[in-house]
Amino acid sequence: MRVLVVEDEIKMAELLARGLREEGHAVDVAGRGEDALWMVRATPYDIVILDIMLPGLDGLETCRQMRASEVWTPVLILTARDAVSDRVAGLDTGADDYLVKPFSFSELVARLRALTRRAPQERPVTLQVGDLRLDPAAHRAWCGDVELDLSAREFALLELLMRRPGQTLSRAQLLEGAWDMAFEVRSNVVDVYIRYLREKVDRPFGRDSIQTVRHVGYRLREDG
Ligand code: CA
């Protein structure tokens, strides 16, 4: 993604730019709202990270003028104050989301991902293995054209298997991935849920896609 960081505090701006570059993004930095305005008009950024506290034109006014000149790039506002009025004002000026300082970098990255996913041209990644299809964001799965009616746990198991088709996943890996809390190792809960899953994914379609790997765990056939 191409990101514009608008922040006058040099240390903060550098920290953000470096972190985002390490994530593989192209980053430009502006220290003033006035600079940010001509930059967003000249360059099609995927996202703008905009600090509220700026000298001259502040973040809110910058955002307002951006929208007034019909630049619709998603904007994530940064605010030092945990004030509701600030956040509301930010969203009223046409910002898409806000983050209160101090924030963790991983939270920032997660917000950016969510914002760009929301953009109309972006589609959530759908998993496909053979004729099995799963949309993690929408929480829906299909076999061919038939939508599968899965419980949350069954869905999580299927997603794990579909993320690594052809690979054997141990019971411990499946437990860890699909259950929030650690169960006792001798628990056969994974086997029970694999059985439920087969009843929905395989049996009605006369298939055998979820294979048992003796003494180890389970794997999904690469061709579904
Ligand atoms: Ca600032």
Boltz pocket constraint, residues with backbone or C-beta under 6 A from the ligand:
constraints:
  - pocket:
      binder: B
      contacts: [[A, 7], [A, 8], [A, 9], [A, 51], [A, 52], [A, 53], [A, 54]]
      max_distance: 6.0
